[in-house]
Structure formats: C-alpha cells, structure tokens
Amino acid sequence: MMAVMAEVGVVGALDHVRDLTEIGRYGVMSTPALVINGKVKAVGSVPPRAKLKAWIVQAA
C-alpha cells in the first residue's frame, strides 16, 4: 500500500489494525479490509493495484 501511495505521490499514514473491536466498528466481518479516511473500500480481498491508486488519488 505504501508503494502505491508513493507511485501516485501521496504522503499519508498507514495503520495495520488487528484489534477485532476496532475492526468491528466499521461493520467489517472478514479480512483483509481497507478503510480510507474512515470509509470502508474493500472487504475480504485485496483490490487490484489500479483500484487502490484510484481510491488513494480520490481521497487525497
């Protein structure tokens, strides 16, 4: 994920959350999951690199 952020020139923080209570706050019941700026973007699979880039650029 950091590599994708670097590719599109976005600087930001990345947290790897393992606490099930915190994960559950987003309504996520399976992993992996991706949350960008508080919004759940993907659950249950790793999205394609192009989709990650689009989400990161949109959120920046």
C-alpha positions as CSV (number, residue, x, y, z in Angstrom):
1,M,0.0,0.0,0.0
2,M,2.8,2.4,0.8
3,A,4.4,1.7,-2.6
4,V,1.1,2.5,-4.3
5,M,0.9,5.8,-2.3
6,A,4.4,6.6,-3.3
7,E,3.6,5.9,-7.0
8,V,0.8,8.5,-7.0
9,G,2.8,11.0,-4.9
10,V,0.6,10.8,-1.8
11,V,2.1,11.0,1.7
12,G,0.0,9.6,4.5
13,A,-0.3,7.3,7.4
14,L,-1.0,3.6,7.2
15,D,-2.2,1.6,10.2
16,H,-2.4,-2.2,10.4
17,V,-5.3,-2.8,12.8
18,R,-5.6,-6.2,14.5
19,D,-8.0,-5.4,17.3
20,L,-11.3,-7.1,16.5
21,T,-13.3,-4.5,18.4
22,E,-11.8,-1.7,16.3
23,I,-12.3,-3.6,13.1
24,G,-15.9,-4.3,14.1
25,R,-16.6,-0.5,14.4
26,Y,-16.6,-0.4,10.7
27,G,-19.0,-3.2,10.3
28,V,-16.3,-5.4,8.8
29,M,-16.7,-9.1,9.5
30,S,-13.9,-10.5,7.3
31,T,-10.4,-9.6,6.5
32,P,-8.4,-8.2,4.8
33,A,-10.3,-4.9,4.8
34,L,-9.3,-1.5,3.6
35,V,-10.5,1.8,5.1
36,I,-9.5,5.1,3.6
37,N,-10.4,8.3,5.5
38,G,-13.0,6.4,7.6
39,K,-14.7,4.8,4.7
40,V,-14.7,1.0,4.0
41,K,-13.4,0.5,0.5
42,A,-12.7,-3.3,0.4
43,V,-13.5,-6.3,2.5
44,G,-12.5,-9.9,2.0
45,S,-9.9,-9.5,-0.7
46,V,-7.0,-7.3,-1.9
47,P,-8.2,-4.9,-4.6
48,P,-6.3,-4.6,-7.9
49,R,-3.5,-2.0,-7.8
50,A,-5.3,0.2,-10.3
51,K,-8.3,0.4,-8.0
52,L,-6.1,1.2,-5.0
53,K,-4.4,4.0,-7.0
54,A,-7.8,5.5,-7.9
55,W,-9.1,5.4,-4.3
56,I,-5.9,7.0,-3.0
57,V,-5.9,9.8,-5.5
58,Q,-9.6,10.4,-4.9
59,A,-9.0,10.6,-1.1
60,A,-6.0,12.9,-1.4
